[in-house]
Amino acid sequence: MTTAHGGKQTGNRLVTGIPGPQSAALQQRRDRAVAAGVPSVLPVATERGGDGLLVDADGNELIDLASGIAVTGAGNPAPAVADAVAEQVSRFTHSCFMVTPYESYVRVCEELGELTPGDHEKRSALFNSGAEAVENAVKIARHATGRQAVVVFDHAYHGRTNLTMALTAKNMPYKHRFGPFAPEVHRVPMSYPFRDPEGMTGQQAAARATTQMAKHVGAENIAAVLIEPIQGEGGFVVPAPGFLRAVADWCAEHGVLLIADEIQTGFCRTGAWFACEHEDVVPDLITTAKGIAGGLPLAAVTGRAEVMNAVHAGGLGGTYGGNPVACAAALATIETMRTRELAAAAQRIEREALRRLDALAERTPAIGEVRGRGAMLAMEFVRPGTTEPDTEFTARVATACHEAGVLVLTCGTYGNVLRLLPPLVIPDALLDEALSVIEHAVAAG
C-alpha cells in the first residue's frame, strides 16, 4: 500500500491501517490484563526498532519522532548497546552495588563527572528512573543545607511519585485525586516567552520568580531551586535568554542549591551534552535518566562532591540502582554518542526541522509558536489571532500523523503542543519524510 501526503510518496511503510489486526488483538488482551490507568499514545504492538523506525506486529513501519520519550536517541538499539548488554548478561545480571560493588557502576559515575557541566570535584549516585533521581536530589539538598523548602516552576514536570507529584505542576492526569502531597514545595512563574508580557526579558522573568521566592518562602528557608533548563511535559518551554543564568546567580548569592532536571534534555538531546551548557550555567546538582542508557532503566544524581558526600552512609541507594546491565548499556550509549557525534547530529536536526516548521508557521495562523533546541522541538497551536490554546486542533494533527505512520507526541499544560523527539541517529530521508507528513496534517487541520 502506498500512501501520499501532500503529493509526496511515503512508500510501502504501511501495509495495514493503524492499528492493524495483530495490534488490535494485543489491545484486547491488554484490556483484560493491564490496569486502565496505564495508557498508550498509539495502540500498535512494537516488534522491533531501528534508526528512526518502529516496526509493529503487522509489518507497518512507523517513523519514530518520540524516541520512547527521549530515551533511544543513540539508536533502538544502538549496536554497541546491544552487544554490551548481551556480554554483561552472560556474566552476571545483579549483585546490588550496596552489597558487592562492580566496575561498571564506578565507570558510569566517572563519565558523569567528566560530562556534566563544571570542572569542580563531583560525585554521583545511580538510581532507576527520573522521578527517583529527582526525589534523591531533593533529599540530598535538604540534608546538605539543613533547609526544607524546595522551589519549582509553573508548567514543570518532575515525575509521578508522591514527592515528584508535588513538584509537578499539571493536575490531570498526573496529580488528580492522588493527594495529599509532600509539603514545603513552592511554585513560582517560569519564563514562558510566548505567554509572558510582551518584551519581558529573561532577567525580568527571573526577577519576578526570585522576588516571589524571597517574599513568600524566604531565601534562608530554601534548600533548592529545581528547574528544567527546557521544560518537557510542560510544553517544551525554552526560557528567555538570561533567565536561567539569573536564577543560578540568585541561588549562589543566597546559599540555595540549583538542581537542573536534565532528564529529558540531557545526553545530546538539545545539541549539547546538557541543556545548561547553552546558558553557561553550572548547577550544584543535576539529575539524568532517559537517554543515559539506550533504553534500559538507569538514572543518576551528579553534583558537587561536598554536597553529595554530606549524606550519611546508607542514606542513598536502592536494590536495583545502577544495575550492571543498565550500566553496561550506559557506557556503550555514551561511547556511541561520542563516536557518532550525536550532539552535532541534534544541531543538524534542529536546522532542517526549524527551516520546515518556521515556514509552515508563516502560512498557518493556528501555529502560535515554533520553539526548541536540537532534537527537542515543538509547535504550540492556538486559535488564530489569540493565545488561546487549541487542544482539539493539536489532537487532530497528532491523529493524522499517527494514521499516516508517523509517531508524534503532544504535551503542554493545555495539551496544545506537538512535540518532536526524533532519535539523534534518524536518517535525513526519514526526517524529511516525517516533516512532510506533519506539514500535510497541519494543513488539513
HELIX and SHEET records of a PDB file:
HELIX    1   1 PRO A   21  ALA A   33  1                                  13    
HELIX    2   2 SER A   67  ALA A   70  1                                   4    
HELIX    3   3 PRO A   79  ARG A   91  1                                  13    
HELIX    4   4 GLU A  103  LEU A  115  1                                  13    
HELIX    5   5 GLY A  130  THR A  145  1                                  16    
HELIX    6   6 ASN A  162  LEU A  167  1                                   6    
HELIX    7   7 GLY A  202  GLN A  212  1                                  11    
HELIX    8   8 MET A  213  VAL A  217  3                                   5    
HELIX    9   9 ALA A  219  ASN A  221  5                                   3    
HELIX   10  10 PHE A  243  GLU A  253  1                                  11    
HELIX   11  11 ALA A  275  GLU A  279  5                                   5    
HELIX   12  12 LYS A  290  ALA A  293  5                                   4    
HELIX   13  13 ALA A  305  MET A  308  1                                   4    
HELIX   14  14 PRO A  324  THR A  339  1                                  16    
HELIX   15  15 LEU A  342  GLU A  362  1                                  21    
HELIX   16  16 THR A  391  GLU A  403  1                                  13    
HELIX   17  17 ASP A  428  ALA A  444  1                                  17    
SHEET    1   A 2 ALA A   4  HIS A   5  0                                        
SHEET    2   A 2 LYS A   8  GLN A   9 -1                                        
SHEET    1   B 4 THR A  46  GLY A  49  0                                        
SHEET    2   B 4 LEU A  53  ASP A  56 -1                                        
SHEET    3   B 4 GLU A  61  ASP A  64 -1                                        
SHEET    4   B 4 VAL A 406  LEU A 407  1                                        
SHEET    1   C 7 LYS A 122  PHE A 127  0                                        
SHEET    2   C 7 ALA A 299  ARG A 304 -1                                        
SHEET    3   C 7 LEU A 285  THR A 288 -1                                        
SHEET    4   C 7 LEU A 257  ASP A 261  1                                        
SHEET    5   C 7 ILE A 222  ILE A 227  1                                        
SHEET    6   C 7 ALA A 149  PHE A 153  1                                        
SHEET    7   C 7 VAL A 185  VAL A 188  1                                        
SHEET    1   D 4 ILE A 367  ARG A 373  0                                        
SHEET    2   D 4 MET A 376  PHE A 381 -1                                        
SHEET    3   D 4 VAL A 417  LEU A 420 -1                                        
SHEET    4   D 4 LEU A 409  CYS A 411 -1                                        
END                                                                             
